[in-house]
Amino acid sequence: MPVDTKGSEAASHPDPLTLLRSRQYLVLLVMAALIGVPVSAAAFGFLALVGEVQPLIYTDLPKSLGFDGTPAWWPLPLLAVGGLLTALTVRYLPGHGGHEPTAGFKAAGVPTPIELPGIFFAALATLCFAAVLGPEAPLLALGGGLAAGAVRLVRRDPPEQVSAVLGAAGSFAAVSSLLGSPLLGAFLLMEASGLGGPMMALVLVPGLLAAGIGALIFVGLGSWTGLGTYSLALHDVPEAATPTAAEFGWALVIGVSAAFVGVGIRWVAVRLRAHVERRRVPATVVMGLVVAGLAIGYAEGTGNAATDVLYSGQTALDPLLTHNAAFSVGALLLLVLCKSLAYCASLSSFRGGPIFPAMFVGAAGGILFSHLPGLTLVAGFAMGIGAMSAAMLRLPLVSVLLATLLIGSQGLTVMPLVIVAVVVSYVMTARLTPLPAPEQEPEQEQESSPRRQPS
């Protein structure tokens, strides 16, 4: 008797549009809204903790020990301790500290509850002790894991699709205000996860709802505590000029340059990671000392603060643009070099997100190019951010939005230039990146005929 495989397959995989109109989906939306409140509050608490501990360790602790300000050598013990704590967490706690950052930015699966402490402590040690990575990847994992865990508390064995959708909603809520706009966070998750078609709507609608509620929670808690919203923002952007033919030429140059720098950063980081994985604890401490040495070298060579090289660069973007005149061409060259190398070392051994360091390296490079004829400051700044983000994240749409939405109303003016720089960087990065080696299939035993005996 023939089996109706098509009918059984349709029954096991209902039409997404039918689900979208069902009562169960309305219940799912209510659950996403409810989950968005505690998850966004937890994400705000994590960012607030990092924001309070960073100056406590880097500025207040040296003063309490009797130093007159922060000593030039202070990043050395700072990063050594951070490397030790991160390595111990990655090695001994479940989950290996979360997302491995040399793999690029990906919306991976939802972590299990037992993996969340390892993700939390590895990210805390990375961010607080000044490694060059950002909070976005840990927040995505923590938000998704907390949301999925909350679903399991309500229902012991929830359907896989419900857990996935609400886990994604938790990730939306966790990064709702980090990038400056809930919409930008939504685009980031959509492009990183590769969702498309009707299935995208199933995940996107609860995610947007959770992100909107999360943004409100961030604003409310920021106002109530006086800590702000921890959103990426620029406060004093110069007026952008209408793009010129010369600037479109510079878009090609910046796109190609960012591709070479991005591929180089990833190549070095992957090879360093191979050495780190063999001796996790001592090698991570060494990588922390490398980051500290680069920051000290930059500070001694330029007279600027070592914090220009340390940390993710999220809060340093605004002063970099505002005080760009204080950076000479030599200082910018050294900043791009030291920040890029510190980024390599951090990617290879610490745990965090790759977005903000890529944006900072691109911004510094764009300002450096603006010292040359035919390129204005805002155009170079925006194109550098977009091109470097495309090279490191390989998410072209998000890279354009990161660069243009960040600079507000001036973003519309320079958007054509940013698009060209991002496309060139994205394509060049794909051409420069070696294809992964094909997986070798296991050799199958072949039936062989009896061997012919020599006569």
C-alpha positions in Angstrom: 0.0 0.0 0.0 1.6 3.4 -1.0 2.4 5.8 1.8 1.4 9.5 1.4 4.8 11.0 2.3 3.8 14.4 1.1 0.8 14.5 3.4 2.7 13.3 6.4 5.4 15.8 5.7 2.9 18.6 5.5 1.3 17.6 8.7 4.7 17.5 10.5 5.7 20.9 9.0 2.7 23.2 9.0 2.6 26.1 6.6 4.2 29.2 8.4 1.4 31.5 7.2 -1.1 29.2 8.8 0.8 29.3 12.0 1.0 33.1 11.8 -2.8 33.3 11.8 -3.4 30.8 14.6 -4.4 31.3 18.2 -1.2 29.5 19.3 0.9 32.2 17.6 -0.9 34.9 19.5 0.0 33.0 22.7 3.6 32.9 21.4 3.6 36.7 21.0 2.4 37.2 24.5 5.1 34.9 25.8 7.7 36.8 23.8 6.6 40.1 25.3 6.7 38.7 28.8 10.1 37.1 28.3 11.5 40.4 26.8 11.1 42.2 30.2 13.3 40.0 32.4 15.8 39.2 29.6 16.4 42.9 28.8 16.6 43.7 32.5 19.3 41.0 32.9 21.1 42.3 29.8 21.1 45.9 31.2 22.4 44.5 34.5 25.2 42.7 32.8 26.2 45.9 30.8 25.9 48.0 34.0 28.2 45.6 35.9 30.8 45.7 33.2 30.5 49.5 33.0 31.1 49.8 36.7 33.9 47.3 37.0 36.0 48.7 34.1 36.9 52.1 35.7 37.0 50.4 39.2 39.8 48.1 38.0 41.6 50.5 35.6 41.3 53.8 37.5 40.1 53.5 41.1 42.2 50.5 42.1 45.6 52.0 41.3 44.7 55.1 43.2 43.5 53.1 46.2 46.9 51.4 46.1 48.7 54.7 46.4 49.6 55.4 42.8 49.2 58.9 41.4 46.9 58.0 38.6 47.1 54.8 36.5 50.7 53.7 36.0 51.9 53.1 32.4 52.5 49.4 33.2 49.1 48.8 34.8 47.6 47.0 31.7 50.1 44.2 32.2 48.6 42.7 35.4 45.2 43.8 34.3 45.3 41.6 31.1 47.2 38.8 32.8 44.5 38.4 35.4 41.8 38.7 32.7 43.5 36.1 30.6 43.9 33.7 33.5 40.2 34.0 34.5 39.0 33.6 31.0 41.2 30.6 30.3 40.1 28.8 33.5 36.4 29.4 32.6 36.8 28.2 29.0 38.7 25.1 30.1 36.7 24.0 33.1 33.1 25.2 32.8 30.6 23.7 30.4 30.1 25.4 27.1 33.8 26.5 26.7 32.8 30.1 27.5 30.4 30.5 24.6 30.9 31.5 21.0 34.5 31.2 19.6 35.1 34.6 18.0 37.5 33.7 15.2 34.6 31.9 13.5 33.0 35.3 12.8 29.6 36.6 14.0 27.0 33.9 13.8 23.6 33.5 15.4 24.4 30.0 16.7 22.0 27.7 18.6 20.6 28.5 22.0 22.9 27.5 24.8 21.7 25.1 27.5 21.2 26.4 31.1 24.3 24.6 32.3 26.4 26.6 29.8 25.2 30.0 30.8 27.5 30.5 33.8 30.6 29.8 31.7 29.4 32.3 29.0 28.7 34.9 31.7 32.1 34.6 33.5 34.2 34.3 30.3 32.5 37.5 28.9 32.9 39.3 32.3 36.6 38.5 32.5 37.1 39.5 28.9 35.2 42.8 29.0 36.2 44.0 32.5 39.9 43.3 32.1 40.2 45.3 28.8 40.5 42.6 26.1 39.6 43.9 22.6 36.2 42.3 22.1 32.6 43.5 22.6 29.6 42.4 24.6 27.2 41.6 21.7 27.9 37.9 21.2 27.7 37.0 24.9 24.5 39.1 25.2 22.9 37.1 22.3 23.8 33.8 23.9 22.8 34.9 27.4 19.5 36.3 26.2 18.6 33.3 24.1 19.6 30.9 26.9 17.6 32.7 29.5 14.5 32.8 27.3 14.7 29.2 26.4 15.3 28.3 30.1 12.2 30.3 31.1 10.1 28.4 28.6 11.3 25.1 30.1 10.3 26.3 33.5 6.8 26.8 32.3 6.6 23.7 30.2 8.8 20.7 30.7 9.1 19.5 27.1 8.2 22.5 24.9 8.0 22.0 21.1 11.4 22.6 19.4 9.9 25.4 17.2 8.5 27.3 20.3 11.9 27.1 22.1 13.7 28.3 19.0 11.4 31.3 18.4 11.3 32.4 22.0 15.1 31.9 22.3 15.5 34.2 19.3 13.1 36.7 20.9 15.4 36.6 24.0 18.4 37.4 21.9 16.5 40.3 20.2 15.6 41.7 23.6 19.2 41.4 24.9 20.7 43.5 22.2 17.7 45.8 21.7 19.6 49.0 22.5 23.2 48.0 22.3 23.7 49.0 18.7 21.7 52.2 19.0 18.4 50.9 17.6 16.2 47.9 18.1 15.8 47.7 14.3 19.5 47.4 13.8 19.7 44.6 16.3 16.9 42.9 14.4 18.6 43.2 11.1 21.8 41.8 12.7 20.1 38.7 13.9 18.2 38.2 10.7 21.2 38.4 8.5 23.4 36.4 10.8 20.9 33.6 11.1 20.2 33.4 7.4 16.4 33.3 7.8 14.3 34.0 4.8 10.8 33.6 3.3 7.7 33.0 5.4 9.7 31.4 8.2 11.5 34.7 8.8 8.1 36.3 9.7 7.5 33.7 12.3 10.7 34.6 14.1 10.9 38.2 13.3 7.5 39.4 14.7 8.1 38.0 18.2 11.7 39.2 18.1 10.7 42.7 17.1 8.1 42.8 19.9 10.7 41.6 22.4 13.2 44.1 21.1 10.8 47.0 21.4 9.9 46.1 24.9 13.6 45.5 25.7 14.4 49.0 24.4 11.8 50.5 26.7 13.2 48.6 29.6 16.7 49.8 28.8 15.5 53.4 28.6 13.5 53.1 31.8 16.3 51.5 33.8 18.9 53.9 32.4 16.8 56.9 33.5 16.0 55.3 36.9 19.6 54.4 37.7 21.2 57.4 36.0 23.6 55.0 34.1 22.3 55.6 30.6 21.2 53.0 28.1 24.7 51.7 27.0 23.7 52.4 23.4 26.2 53.0 20.7 25.9 56.7 19.9 27.8 59.7 18.5 26.9 63.1 19.9 28.7 65.6 17.7 28.8 64.6 14.1 30.2 67.2 11.6 28.0 68.0 8.6 28.6 65.7 5.7 29.2 67.1 2.2 27.6 65.8 -1.0 29.6 62.9 -2.3 32.0 63.6 -5.2 33.5 61.5 -7.9 36.8 61.5 -6.0 35.1 60.1 -2.9 33.6 57.2 -5.0 37.2 56.4 -6.0 38.2 56.5 -2.3 35.3 54.1 -1.6 37.0 51.5 -3.8 40.4 52.1 -2.1 38.9 51.9 1.4 36.9 48.7 0.5 40.0 46.9 -0.8 42.1 48.1 2.1 39.6 46.9 4.7 39.3 43.5 3.0 43.1 43.0 3.2 43.2 44.2 6.8 40.2 42.0 7.8 41.5 38.9 6.1 44.9 39.5 7.7 43.4 39.9 11.2 41.4 36.7 10.9 44.4 34.8 9.4 46.6 35.7 12.3 43.9 35.1 14.9 43.1 31.6 13.6 46.8 30.6 13.7 47.3 32.0 17.2 44.2 30.1 18.3 45.8 26.8 17.3 48.6 27.5 19.7 46.3 28.8 22.4 44.1 25.6 22.3 47.1 23.4 23.0 48.0 25.2 26.2 44.9 27.1 27.1 45.7 28.7 30.4 49.4 29.9 29.9 48.8 30.9 26.3 45.7 33.0 27.1 47.7 34.8 29.8 50.4 35.4 27.2 47.9 36.8 24.7 46.6 39.1 27.5 50.2 40.4 28.0 50.5 40.9 24.3 47.4 43.1 24.3 48.7 45.1 27.2 52.1 45.5 25.6 50.6 46.9 22.4 48.5 49.4 24.5 51.6 50.5 26.4 53.6 50.8 23.3 50.9 53.0 21.6 50.6 55.2 24.7 54.4 55.7 25.0 54.8 56.3 21.3 52.0 58.9 20.9 51.3 60.3 24.4 47.6 59.3 24.1 45.8 57.1 26.5 46.4 53.3 26.4 42.6 52.9 26.5 42.5 53.8 22.9 43.8 50.3 22.2 42.2 48.5 25.1 38.6 47.5 25.4 36.2 47.0 22.5 36.1 50.6 21.2 32.4 51.0 21.7 32.7 54.1 23.9 35.8 55.3 22.2 34.2 55.9 18.8 32.6 59.2 19.9 35.8 60.9 21.3 37.8 59.5 18.3 35.5 61.5 15.9 35.0 64.5 18.1 38.8 64.9 18.9 40.1 63.7 15.5 42.3 66.8 15.1 44.3 65.7 18.2 45.4 62.6 16.3 48.3 63.1 13.9 48.8 60.9 10.9 51.5 58.9 12.7 49.3 58.4 15.8 46.5 57.1 13.6 48.8 54.7 11.8 50.0 53.4 15.2 46.5 53.2 16.5 45.3 51.2 13.6 48.3 48.8 13.8 48.2 48.3 17.6 44.4 48.0 17.8 44.4 45.5 14.9 47.1 43.3 16.5 45.4 43.5 19.9 42.2 42.5 18.1 44.0 39.4 16.7 45.3 38.4 20.1 41.9 38.8 21.7 40.0 36.9 19.0 42.4 34.0 19.4 41.9 33.4 23.1 39.3 35.6 24.9 35.5 35.4 24.6 33.3 38.3 23.2 31.9 39.8 20.0 33.8 41.1 17.0 31.6 44.0 16.0 32.9 47.0 18.0 36.6 46.4 17.5 36.0 46.1 13.7 34.1 49.4 13.7 36.8 51.2 15.7 39.6 49.9 13.4 37.6 51.0 10.4 36.8 54.4 11.8 40.4 55.1 12.7 41.5 54.0 9.2 38.8 56.1 7.6 39.9 59.2 9.5 43.5 58.4 8.4 42.5 58.3 4.8 40.6 61.6 5.2 44.0 63.3 5.7 44.6 62.7 2.0 43.1 64.9 -0.8 39.6 64.4 -2.0 38.1 62.7 1.0 36.1 64.4 3.8 36.1 63.4 7.4 32.6 62.1 7.8 32.7 60.2 4.5 36.0 58.5 5.4 34.8 57.7 8.9 31.5 56.1 7.7 33.1 54.2 4.8 35.8 52.8 7.1 33.3 51.5 9.6 31.1 49.9 6.9 34.0 48.4 5.0 35.8 46.9 8.0 32.5 45.6 9.4 31.8 43.8 6.1 35.3 42.3 6.1 35.1 41.0 9.7 31.3 40.1 10.0 30.6 39.2 6.3 27.1 40.8 6.8 26.8 43.5 4.1 23.4 44.9 4.9 24.2 45.2 8.6 27.5 46.8 7.8 25.8 49.5 5.7 23.3 50.2 8.5 26.0 50.2 11.2 27.9 52.9 9.4 24.9 55.1 8.3 22.5 54.9 11.3 25.4 55.6 13.7 26.0 59.1 12.2 22.3 60.0 12.3 20.9 62.4 9.6 24.3 62.7 7.9 24.1 59.0 7.1 21.7 59.5 4.3 24.2 61.8 2.6 27.1 59.4 2.7 25.1 56.2 2.3 25.9 55.8 -1.5 29.7 55.9 -0.6 29.2 53.4 2.2 27.3 51.0 0.0 30.2 51.0 -2.6 32.8 50.5 0.1 30.9 47.7 1.8 30.2 45.9 -1.5 33.9 46.1 -2.5 35.1 45.0 0.9 32.6 42.1 1.0 33.5 40.8 -2.5 37.2 41.2 -2.0 37.1 39.4 1.4 35.3 36.5 -0.3 38.0 36.4 -3.0 40.9 36.6 -0.5 39.5 34.0 1.9 40.6 30.5 1.0 37.7 28.0 0.5 37.3 25.5 3.3 38.9 22.1 2.5 36.2 19.6 1.3 35.4 17.0 3.8 36.8 13.7 2.9 34.3 10.9 2.7 35.3 7.7 4.4 36.7 5.2 2.0 34.2 2.5 1.2 35.2 -1.0 1.0 35.0 -2.1 -2.6 34.3 -5.6 -3.7 37.4 -6.8 -5.3 37.8 -9.7 -7.6 40.3 -12.3 -6.7 43.8 -11.1 -7.4 45.5 -12.6 -10.3 48.4 -14.7 -9.2 51.6 -14.2 -11.1 52.4 -17.0 -13.3 
